[in-house]
Amino acid sequence: MTNKESFESIKESLLSIPENVVSDPGMPVSIFLTEAEDKTYYVTLDKDKLVAAGLNEIYITSLPVRIGALRHTQSEWLKESERKTELAEQWKVLSAEAKKLHRVLIHDFKFAYRNDKEGKKVVDKIAKGSGYGDMVQDFSNLHCFGTANPQALTDIGFDNTKLERALELANSMGSLLSSINGERDENDKPAKEMRDRAYMYLKEAMDKIYEYGKYVFWENDERLEKYSSEYFRQLREEREEKTE
C-alpha cells in the first residue's frame, strides 16, 4: 500500500478527530516518523505480551497505515509550503519594482497634468489610498488615463514604456496577490490541517504503545528504553547537562 493509499484508507478517521484536540506536532515530523518506524519493529516482536496486558491490537497492526498517512500528508504540506515560499519570493521582487515605479509615475503624472483642472483631479484621486491592492489598481488606472490623454505626458518627454510596464505589473501582481490572499484566507488548510490530524492519529497509537510498553517491561531496562521517545530523552539529557 502506498502512502497515498494509506492516507485515503483512514481519511475518514482523520477527519473525525475533534478539531479542539488537533495541534501542531510536538517534534519534527521527520524524527517522529523515524521513531515510529523504529518502534514498529520492536512492538511487533512484543505484540503478544502487550496485547496480553490489555493493549488493543489495532494500535500495533495499524502502525504502517498511520505512518504512511502521515508521510503522505507531510509531503503534501511541504509541497504547499514550498509553493507559498515561491510566491513570496516572486512578490518580493515584483513589489520592490512596483513601489519605485508607482512613486515615479505619480510624480510624472502630477507634474504633467498640474495645469489641467480635471486631469489633476483624476491624478490626485488615483494617488490616494495605500496598500498593494490599491497600487495594483493605480497602475491600471494610470495606464488607462495616460493612454487616453497622452498630450500632457508627451509635453514633458514622458517615457511611455513605463506605462506599459505598469500594466504588466498590474496584471502579474493582481493574480499573484489573489493567490497569496487566497492561501491566507484558507489559513493553511487543508494540507497543514490534514498533516496535523495524521500526526495526532499516529501519536494516539504511539502513546498507547508507550504506555503499555512501560508497564510490561518495567523491570527490563534495555527493553523499556524502546518504549519512550529518543528525541525527548535527548532533550531531557541536554537540559540536565546545562543545569549541572
N, C-alpha and C positions, 0 to 999 in steps of 0.2 A: 504494500500500500504506500503510495506517495504521500509526501507531507500535505499536499493539497487535498488528497482524498481523505487523509486522516482528519483534516480540518472540516471538510464537508460532512463527514460521518458524525461529528459531535457538535456541529454548528448550533443546533437547537439547544443543546445542553449549555453551550457557552452563553447563548442569548437569554437563557433562563436564570442566569446568575443575577441576583438583585443588584441594581445599579449602585446602591449605597455601600456595597462591600467591594466594588471594583476599584482598584487603586494602582498606582504606578508600581512597577516591580521593585522589590526591596533590595535587589542586587543586579549587576549587569546580566542581561538575559543570556548572553553567550556563556557566561560562567554557570548560571543556573542550569542551562541545558546540558552542559558538560557534566555537572554534578549529577543531574537526574539520570543521564545515560550510564554514568559510572555506577550509581546506586542500583540501577536496574539489574545489573549482573548479580550483585550480592543478594538483593531482595528475592530474585528468582531462585537462588540456591536455598534461601532461608524460608521460602514460601510456606512450607508445611508447618514450621514452628510458629510463624507469625499468624497464620490462619487459625492454628490450634489455640492461640492466645486470644482470638476474637477479632482479628483484623479481617475486614471484608475483602475477599479475594479479588474483587473487581478493581481495587486500588492498585494491585500488582499487575494484573493482566491488561489493564487499560493504559499502563505507562507508555508503551510505544506510540499509541494513538495520541495521547495527550502531548507527548514530546513532539511528535510530527506536526500537530496542530499549532503548537507554539512556534516551531521553526518556520512554518508557512506564514503565520501572521506577523512574525518578526521580520521576515523578508519583505512582506508587503508594506509594512510600516517604514522600513529602511528605504525602500524604493520611493515611497511618497515623501519621506524626509529629504532625500536627495533631490527630488523634483522641486520641493519648496526652496531648497538651497540654491538651485539653479535659477529659479525665478527671482530670488532675492538678489543674486549677483547681476542678472540682467537688469533688474530695476535700478540697482545701484549705479550702473554705468549710464543708463538712459536718463535717470533723474538728474544726475550731475550735469549732463549736457543740456537737459531741458531747462534747468534753473538759469544757466548762463544765457541761453537763447531767449528765454522769456524776458529776462531783465533787459537784454539788448533790444528786443522787439518793442517792448513798452516804451523804452527811451526813444527809439526811432519814430514810432507812431505818434507819440505825444508832440514831438517836435514837428513832424510833417503836417499834422492836422491842427496845429496850435492856432491858426487863423481861420479855421473852418469851424464855425459855431456848432453845427450839427455833427460834424465829424469828430470834434473834440469831445462831445457828449458821449458818442459811441465808444471812443477810446477810453475815456475815463471810466465808463461803466464796465468795460472789459477788464480794466486794470484793478477793479475792486475784487475783493474776495481773496481767499488763501487756500492752501492745500493743493495736493496733487490733482485731485479730481477737477478742481477749478482751473488749474493750469492746463490740463488736457483740453478742456472746453475753450479756454482762451486761445490756444493755438488754432483751433478750428475756426473760431470767430475772427481772429486776426487775419487768417488766410482768406476767409470769405469777404471780409470788409476791404482788405488791401487789394485784392484782385478786382473787386467791383469799383474801387475808387483809386486807381493807380497813379493819377497825375501828381498828387501831393508827394507820394513816395519817389516818383521819378525826379521831381524837382530837387530833392535832397541827395540824389545819387544812391538811392537805396538798392541794395543787392537782393534781387528777387529770389535767389536761391535760398535765402534764409526763410522765406515764407514757405517754399516747397519743403524744406526740412522740417518746419513747424508742423505741416500737415502730416508728414511721415511720422513724426513723433506722436502726434495726436492719435493716429491710428494704432501704432505699435504699443504705445503706453496705455491706451484705453483698454485694449484686450488684455494686456499684461496686468493692469490694475484690477480688472474684473476677475482674473484668475486668482490673484493674491487675495482679494477681498472675499472671493468665494470660498477659499480654503479657510480663511479666518472665521467666516460665518459657520462653517461646518465644525469648527473647533477641533480640528484634527480627527474627525470621525469620518468614516467608521474604522479606518485602518488602525489607528492607535488604540481605540477602544476595544477592538477585537483582539489586538495583541495583549492588552491588559487582561481581558477576560480569559484568554488562553493561558496566560501566566497564572491567574488565580485558580484555574481548573487543574493545572498541573501541580501547583503549590498545595492544593487541597489533598491530593494523593500523597505528595511527599511528606506533608505534615503528619498525616495519619501513619505512614510507614515509619517515620522517625519516632513517633510516639510509641508505637508497639515494639519497634526495634530496641529502644532504650529499656523497655520493660522486660523483654525476653532476654536480652544479653547484658543485663545489669552487672553480672559478675564476670563477664568476658571482655576485658578492656580492649583487646585487639579488634573484636567484632563490634563492640559498642561504638568504636570510632567511626565505623561505616554508617552509623545512623545519626549523623549530625552533619551540618554544612561545613566543609573545609574553608569556604570563603569567610564565614562568620567566625570560625575558630581562629583563623589567621588575624582577623581584625582584633579579636579579644587579646590575642598574644601580643600584638603590636601596641595596643593601648596599655597593657600591663607593663611592657618594657619601658614605655615612656614615663609611667608613674613611678618606676623604681628609682 
